[in-house]
Amino acid sequence: MTPLLEVVDLVTHFVTERGLARAVDGVSLTVERGRTLGIVGESGSGKTVLARSIMGLLPRAGVRRGGKVLFEGQDLLGLSDRDLRDIWGAEIAMVFQDPMTSLNPVVRIGRQITESLRHHLQLGKAAARARAIDLLASVGIPEPARRFDQYPHELSGGMRQRVTIAIALACGPKLLLADEPTTALDVTVQSQILDLLQAQQRERSMAMILVTHDLGVVAGRTDEIAVMYAGKVVERAPTHTLFTEMRMPYTESLLASIPRIEQPSHTRLRAITGRPPDLVHPPTGCRFAARCPYAQPRCVEEEPPLMPAPTPGHHYACWYPVGDPAVRAG
Amino acid sequence: MSELLTEAAAVSAGGSAEDVAARRKLPVLFWVSLGWLVLVAVLAVVAGVLPLPRPTETGAGPARMGPSAQHWLGTDSLGRDMLSRTIYGARVSLLVGFTSIAAGLLVGGTIGVLAGYYRGRFETVAMGAMDVLLAFPSLVFALALVSFLGPRLSTVILAIGVLSVAPIARVVRASTLTFAQREFVLAARTVGAKNRRIIVSEILPNVVPAALSFALVAVAVAIVAEGALSFLGLSVAAPTATWGSMINEGRTLLQEAPHISFVPSAAMFLTVLALNFAGDALQARFDVREGRL
């Protein structure tokens, strides 16, 4: 059976005045039906561009595209906007980072949900309303019938994000792309929203791609994680494997930079020094070499390919991986 | 005329630093302005049934007489009743003001929304055309049109309507641009909305309030423009009463009977002022920005 989503060697380059910006540079991913994939990386690593490239949301002008995005075997990159519109919402939906901007401030919440119901499912006005109120209730919004007639500014940030999730789920998509769905929210609300996404994903046996810069967000909530750095996937593994047997020094540094509650106060946070490379002029070797604590001469000369690790389903791109005694000793 | 409109746009776009609460409530001045506009509009509509002499009836009273019990606002040089003429003049002013701007809003608004949403070559061509329209000397255009089509109400409406297209298109395009790039438009696309639906249900609800309040200010400018045209004898032909032509008729008698020019001037002044106040208040009210949500 073909996987739900198969991204093969996806390339998204932006034509800029300085040259070609390689925002997504040959990324391959697979998402099976009903599974959850986390995409992790720091700002500017190409996570959002990757999510939008998968969706086919990027403008046509000024963008060089390559590779394949196979959704149920159909290549989305080759589709026209007209054909994509039938897939957007109905098959693949998206939740955005900031619910303050992703809801129309002057349109009632109800109408923002019913629009796609009426369009994709051809529901009548009353049926769409009933369905929308059910949806609002299912994403944990109290008094859904009253909220239906309210405007976005009458709701809190967390409630608004619940509304955008309801909009995304309205037509029962098979794949949900959540692009930093909790970044704009309060910490206490973050876990509620993540729990909601997870619950909905299980209930609907929907596949989900959770894009985030926070390893903590994806830790207990994904089946698999792909770590992105400078437009490439540098490590990909089942969630548990990634946390216990990481091979890529970048993943290790990311994990080390999470503050830990058990450490004494005023412990210096281990930040990753330096900045991500310029995507217009990426370095020749490994893109992380300049910031890597274990970098060797080979790292700057030759780019490591994504290679399989002994642990199943685990791939990494590093010449001198973490936990390789032979290498570390030398 | 179009210069004035652009200026109005610039002034109202500037906004002031009042706090949120003050903006939520419409000021008293708005309601006073609205009251005046409603009064003028109602009088203009029911002018025919008011117990007033015909506006063109010469010798309704002694000529050049100041306000009195019979003629509340006095009479003009031909003994016509000034109150009656002022009210009938309001008909012309309001009709020209509102219809020309409504037409301008329809055409200019459509061009502005399409240019701001679709961008690309259409935007370049359309906005270039608007710049040409703006650069064209408006008085010359109105003069040419009137001398070509004759001094009729429809001609004046056409002239002012055409001249209002460019400034309205610019304001609407600018507003559309800011909303078309917002994430909720992208979000609407991700649930499968077509361009037409995005324009109608995502962009327009945001753009229309701002466009309408700008249009109110534009109506004021249009009324002044009509006054200027009729002052120059380029609007509706005499003896139909218009504010501009009445001001013109009193021009030579400013010393002995200043009220002949003063009454229509005051009517026009108050109406234009009320439109500006109302338009500004609405603009401040409908100016939806993130910070104020």
HADDOCK unambig.tbl for C-alpha pairs under 7 A between the chains (distance, minus, plus):
assign (segid A and resid 85 and name CA) (segid B and resid 192 and name CA) 4.33 0.50 0.50
assign (segid A and resid 85 and name CA) (segid B and resid 193 and name CA) 6.86 0.50 0.50
assign (segid A and resid 86 and name CA) (segid B and resid 192 and name CA) 6.20 0.50 0.50
assign (segid A and resid 88 and name CA) (segid B and resid 190 and name CA) 5.14 0.50 0.50
assign (segid A and resid 88 and name CA) (segid B and resid 191 and name CA) 5.04 0.50 0.50
assign (segid A and resid 88 and name CA) (segid B and resid 192 and name CA) 4.86 0.50 0.50
assign (segid A and resid 89 and name CA) (segid B and resid 190 and name CA) 5.87 0.50 0.50
assign (segid A and resid 89 and name CA) (segid B and resid 191 and name CA) 3.62 0.50 0.50
assign (segid A and resid 89 and name CA) (segid B and resid 192 and name CA) 5.48 0.50 0.50
assign (segid A and resid 93 and name CA) (segid B and resid 190 and name CA) 6.14 0.50 0.50
assign (segid A and resid 93 and name CA) (segid B and resid 191 and name CA) 6.34 0.50 0.50
assign (segid A and resid 94 and name CA) (segid B and resid 190 and name CA) 6.42 0.50 0.50
assign (segid A and resid 101 and name CA) (segid B and resid 182 and name CA) 6.74 0.50 0.50
assign (segid A and resid 101 and name CA) (segid B and resid 183 and name CA) 5.53 0.50 0.50
assign (segid A and resid 101 and name CA) (segid B and resid 184 and name CA) 5.99 0.50 0.50
assign (segid A and resid 102 and name CA) (segid B and resid 183 and name CA) 4.76 0.50 0.50
assign (segid A and resid 102 and name CA) (segid B and resid 184 and name CA) 3.91 0.50 0.50
assign (segid A and resid 102 and name CA) (segid B and resid 187 and name CA) 6.00 0.50 0.50
assign (segid A and resid 103 and name CA) (segid B and resid 184 and name CA) 5.02 0.50 0.50
assign (segid A and resid 104 and name CA) (segid B and resid 184 and name CA) 5.51 0.50 0.50
assign (segid A and resid 104 and name CA) (segid B and resid 202 and name CA) 6.69 0.50 0.50
assign (segid A and resid 106 and name CA) (segid B and resid 205 and name CA) 6.37 0.50 0.50
assign (segid A and resid 106 and name CA) (segid B and resid 206 and name CA) 6.31 0.50 0.50
assign (segid A and resid 116 and name CA) (segid B and resid 191 and name CA) 6.19 0.50 0.50
assign (segid A and resid 116 and name CA) (segid B and resid 192 and name CA) 6.99 0.50 0.50
assign (segid A and resid 153 and name CA) (segid B and resid 293 and name CA) 5.67 0.50 0.50
assign (segid A and resid 168 and name CA) (segid B and resid 191 and name CA) 6.90 0.50 0.50
